[in-house]
Amino acid sequence: MAKRRSSRRALIVDDEFLIALDLESSMRELGFNVCTVASNENDAIELAKSNRPDVVVMDVYLGGTRAGIEAARWLREVCGVPIVFVTAYCDADTLERIHTVVPTAPVLSKPVYRQTLADAVSAATQ
């Protein structure tokens, strides 16, 4: 039996509350059950282990550092979960670090538009 679209789970990781809420709303409209929202890399890892999301929407900068990149690497390698990055920092150094540590992960700049998010999630989860 095919999986129903609404059974897909997403984990949102962003330390900016309003952005996290907006991402959560967007993911729900895209048919995802948002299992939870994390604001730091440690919570993201624990929540991913217990909730087994189908995709993680990950902010790059958490708590003032690029901790989201390393958390995403761990989530992809250990949990096998696809990552979509969202960031307000699209400088060359940050983008190079993302593409080195988590190759092929889509990177969206904030603010994130729903259709752009839908396209990135679709690409990441295929």
Secondary structure as GFF3:
##gff-version 3
##sequence-region A 1 126
A	DSSP	three_ten_helix	5	7	.	.	.	ID=ss1
A	DSSP	beta_strand	9	13	.	.	.	ID=ss2
A	DSSP	alpha_helix	17	29	.	.	.	ID=ss3
A	DSSP	beta_strand	33	38	.	.	.	ID=ss4
A	DSSP	alpha_helix	41	51	.	.	.	ID=ss5
A	DSSP	beta_strand	55	59	.	.	.	ID=ss6
A	DSSP	alpha_helix	67	74	.	.	.	ID=ss7
A	DSSP	pi_helix	75	79	.	.	.	ID=ss8
A	DSSP	beta_strand	83	87	.	.	.	ID=ss9
A	DSSP	alpha_helix	92	101	.	.	.	ID=ss10
A	DSSP	beta_strand	107	109	.	.	.	ID=ss11
A	DSSP	alpha_helix	114	125	.	.	.	ID=ss12
###
